[in-house]
Amino acid sequence: DNLETLLQEKDIQADLICCLQHLKLRFETKDKARRLLSNVSFLLKPGGCFFDITPDSSTIWYEKVIGKYRCF
């Protein structure tokens, strides 16, 4: 089953939502970013916290611009 559907059916909410990896993948498109933020806001209790770890902008730039030209 779809995790989002399962959590909605069970009316589960959290005090803390933590995203430690792959958050930048959720921001590849506006639709993915909106979906992530919608899911977080739906699942987070009022007054809850959303904690994430993202790479700094220079890392993202390197991967997008320089990384694609690597030969190894």
GROMACS elastic network, one bead per residue, 0.5 to 0.9 nm:
[ bonds ]
;  ai    aj funct       b0    kb
    1     4     6  0.87094   500
    1     5     6  0.75063   500
    1     6     6  0.70074   500
    2     5     6  0.53604   500
    2     6     6  0.62652   500
    2     7     6  0.87703   500
    3     6     6  0.50553   500
    3     7     6  0.61401   500
    3     8     6  0.85691   500
    4     7     6  0.52955   500
    4     8     6  0.62110   500
    4     9     6  0.86584   500
    4    39     6  0.75400   500
    5     8     6  0.51407   500
    5     9     6  0.61242   500
    5    10     6  0.86799   500
    6     9     6  0.52089   500
    6    10     6  0.63392   500
    6    11     6  0.86082   500
    6    12     6  0.89303   500
    7    10     6  0.52280   500
    7    11     6  0.60331   500
    7    12     6  0.55001   500
    7    13     6  0.81743   500
    7    43     6  0.80487   500
    8    12     6  0.65848   500
    8    13     6  0.88918   500
    8    42     6  0.85512   500
    8    43     6  0.82201   500
    9    12     6  0.79799   500
   11    43     6  0.84598   500
   12    43     6  0.67107   500
   12    44     6  0.89311   500
   13    42     6  0.77212   500
   13    44     6  0.54789   500
   13    45     6  0.56231   500
   14    17     6  0.66289   500
   14    43     6  0.60179   500
   14    45     6  0.55512   500
   14    48     6  0.71614   500
   14    49     6  0.87710   500
   15    43     6  0.87982   500
   15    44     6  0.61082   500
   15    45     6  0.55303   500
   15    46     6  0.80542   500
   15    47     6  0.76304   500
   15    49     6  0.64005   500
   15    50     6  0.86290   500
   16    44     6  0.68767   500
   16    45     6  0.81369   500
   16    48     6  0.56620   500
   16    50     6  0.58772   500
   16    51     6  0.74804   500
   17    40     6  0.72959   500
   17    43     6  0.82525   500
   17    44     6  0.69864   500
   17    48     6  0.80791   500
   17    49     6  0.64317   500
   17    51     6  0.62091   500
   17    52     6  0.83310   500
   18    49     6  0.83690   500
   18    50     6  0.59615   500
   18    52     6  0.57029   500
   18    53     6  0.85740   500
   19    22     6  0.79240   500
   19    23     6  0.66855   500
   19    50     6  0.80073   500
   19    51     6  0.63073   500
   19    53     6  0.66437   500
   19    54     6  0.89871   500
   20    23     6  0.72368   500
   20    51     6  0.81152   500
   20    52     6  0.56421   500
   20    53     6  0.52352   500
   20    54     6  0.77429   500
   21    24     6  0.80960   500
   21    52     6  0.81517   500
   21    53     6  0.69548   500
   21    54     6  0.76319   500
   22    25     6  0.53967   500
   22    26     6  0.72698   500
   22    53     6  0.88941   500
   22    54     6  0.80614   500
   23    26     6  0.53474   500
   23    27     6  0.71442   500
   23    52     6  0.75225   500
   23    53     6  0.74565   500
   23    54     6  0.64702   500
   24    27     6  0.52548   500
   24    28     6  0.69152   500
   24    54     6  0.66284   500
   24    55     6  0.78078   500
   24    60     6  0.85518   500
   25    28     6  0.54438   500
   25    29     6  0.85552   500
   25    32     6  0.82472   500
   25    33     6  0.88012   500
   26    29     6  0.72531   500
   26    30     6  0.86511   500
   26    31     6  0.87175   500
   26    32     6  0.51752   500
   26    33     6  0.53202   500
   26    34     6  0.87460   500
   26    35     6  0.83402   500
   26    36     6  0.66994   500
   27    30     6  0.65685   500
   27    31     6  0.82755   500
   27    32     6  0.60094   500
   27    34     6  0.85703   500
   27    36     6  0.86354   500
   28    31     6  0.85604   500
   28    32     6  0.68419   500
   28    33     6  0.74806   500
   29    32     6  0.53525   500
   29    33     6  0.63736   500
   29    34     6  0.86961   500
   30    33     6  0.50791   500
   30    34     6  0.60462   500
   30    35     6  0.85058   500
   31    34     6  0.51339   500
   31    35     6  0.60924   500
   31    36     6  0.86415   500
   32    35     6  0.50713   500
   32    36     6  0.62125   500
   32    37     6  0.86963   500
   33    36     6  0.51767   500
   33    37     6  0.62510   500
   33    38     6  0.84765   500
   34    37     6  0.51966   500
   34    38     6  0.59146   500
   34    39     6  0.84999   500
   35    38     6  0.50273   500
   35    39     6  0.60753   500
   35    40     6  0.85438   500
   36    39     6  0.52062   500
   36    40     6  0.61510   500
   36    41     6  0.85875   500
   37    40     6  0.50679   500
   37    41     6  0.60217   500
   37    42     6  0.84340   500
   38    41     6  0.52213   500
   38    42     6  0.60675   500
   38    43     6  0.86287   500
   39    42     6  0.50853   500
   39    43     6  0.61243   500
   39    44     6  0.84511   500
   40    43     6  0.52526   500
   40    44     6  0.58437   500
   40    50     6  0.75967   500
   41    44     6  0.53264   500
   41    45     6  0.80849   500
   41    46     6  0.89514   500
   42    45     6  0.80438   500
   44    47     6  0.80728   500
   44    48     6  0.57611   500
   44    49     6  0.73552   500
   44    50     6  0.77954   500
   45    48     6  0.51351   500
   45    49     6  0.83746   500
   46    49     6  0.88392   500
   54    57     6  0.89542   500
   55    58     6  0.80610   500
   55    59     6  0.61080   500
   55    60     6  0.68173   500
   56    59     6  0.55937   500
   56    60     6  0.67854   500
   56    61     6  0.89452   500
   57    60     6  0.51341   500
   57    61     6  0.60871   500
   57    62     6  0.85477   500
   58    62     6  0.60349   500
   58    63     6  0.86076   500
   59    62     6  0.51263   500
   59    63     6  0.62634   500
   59    64     6  0.86870   500
   60    63     6  0.52220   500
   60    64     6  0.62154   500
   60    65     6  0.85275   500
   61    64     6  0.52153   500
   61    65     6  0.58397   500
   61    66     6  0.76059   500
   61    67     6  0.87848   500
   62    65     6  0.53558   500
   62    67     6  0.58907   500
   62    68     6  0.87995   500
   63    66     6  0.59247   500
   63    68     6  0.68749   500
   64    67     6  0.60391   500
   64    68     6  0.64614   500
   65    68     6  0.62327   500
   65    69     6  0.76139   500
   66    69     6  0.56201   500
   66    70     6  0.70960   500
   67    70     6  0.55149   500
   68    71     6  0.85854   500
